[in-house]
Amino acid sequence: MILEVGNLDGLATFLFLIMFGPATVFILIGAVLFYYKKKKAGKVFMILAGVYCLISLGICGTLLSQ
């Protein structure tokens, strides 16, 4: 017997939010810190956003492709 799962649009939206949500917040924080002349902290947040995006695209992208 096969179980019918139903509509999984909310799950895909949730995975996209996990993929790009924190990276977007890190980019915004980095931009604000750059604006207020704290360039080193801004660079750290921009690098964190890039690393988070790279890792989340790998993990969540693999989950979405199946």
C-alpha positions in Angstrom: 0.0 0.0 0.0 1.4 3.4 -1.0 0.7 6.4 1.2 -0.4 9.6 -0.5 1.6 12.5 0.9 -0.4 15.4 -0.6 0.7 18.9 -1.5 4.4 19.6 -0.5 4.6 23.2 -1.6 5.0 24.4 2.0 7.9 22.1 2.5 9.7 23.4 -0.6 9.1 27.0 0.5 10.5 26.1 4.0 13.6 24.6 2.5 14.2 27.7 0.3 13.7 29.9 3.4 16.3 27.8 5.2 18.7 28.1 2.2 18.5 31.8 1.7 17.1 33.3 4.9 20.1 33.4 7.1 22.5 34.3 4.2 20.3 37.3 3.4 20.3 38.4 7.0 24.1 38.1 7.2 24.4 40.2 4.0 22.2 42.9 5.4 24.1 43.0 8.7 27.4 43.1 6.8 26.2 46.0 4.6 25.0 47.9 7.7 28.4 47.4 9.4 30.2 48.5 6.2 28.1 51.6 6.2 29.0 52.4 9.8 32.8 52.1 9.1 33.3 48.7 10.7 34.8 47.2 7.7 36.4 44.1 9.3 33.2 43.0 11.0 31.3 43.7 7.8 33.7 41.4 5.8 33.3 38.7 8.4 29.5 38.7 8.0 29.8 38.8 4.2 32.1 35.8 4.3 29.7 34.0 6.7 26.9 34.7 4.3 28.9 33.2 1.4 29.9 30.1 3.4 26.4 29.5 4.7 24.9 29.9 1.2 27.4 27.5 -0.3 26.8 24.8 2.4 23.0 25.3 2.4 22.8 25.0 -1.4 24.7 21.8 -1.2 22.7 20.2 1.6 19.2 21.6 0.8 19.8 21.4 -2.9 20.5 17.7 -2.6 17.3 17.3 -0.6 15.2 19.2 -3.2 16.7 17.3 -6.1 15.3 13.9 -4.9 
